[in-house]
Amino acid sequence: MPAKKSFEQALKRLEEITETLEEGQASLQKSIKLYEEAYTLIDFCRGELKSAEQKIKKVTGKSDGTLKEEDFE
């Protein structure tokens, strides 16, 4: 996978790989290479999602009318 690929680009490539594999026309060698690429892309996407999840904050109202920011669980 090229460096600096965005989450959206990785997801699009995963969709392309899935379509190719579902067609069943790829040779065994090509299927294995596509599977390996997909595994790398999945790992990348999981990392991006985990990073985004850690950045999400929850904003709640306090009884005095002010807002409080806390980690989202």
Rosetta blueprint (number, residue, H / E / L):
1 M L
2 P L
3 A L
4 K L
5 K L
6 S L
7 F H
8 E H
9 Q H
10 A H
11 L H
12 K H
13 R H
14 L H
15 E H
16 E H
17 I H
18 T H
19 E H
20 T H
21 L H
22 E H
23 E H
24 G L
25 Q L
26 A L
27 S L
28 L H
29 Q H
30 K H
31 S H
32 I H
33 K H
34 L H
35 Y H
36 E H
37 E H
38 A H
39 Y H
40 T H
41 L H
42 I H
43 D H
44 F H
45 C H
46 R H
47 G H
48 E H
49 L H
50 K H
51 S H
52 A H
53 E H
54 Q H
55 K H
56 I L
57 K E
58 K E
59 V E
60 T E
61 G E
62 K L
63 S L
64 D L
65 G L
66 T L
67 L E
68 K E
69 E E
70 E E
71 D E
72 F L
73 E L
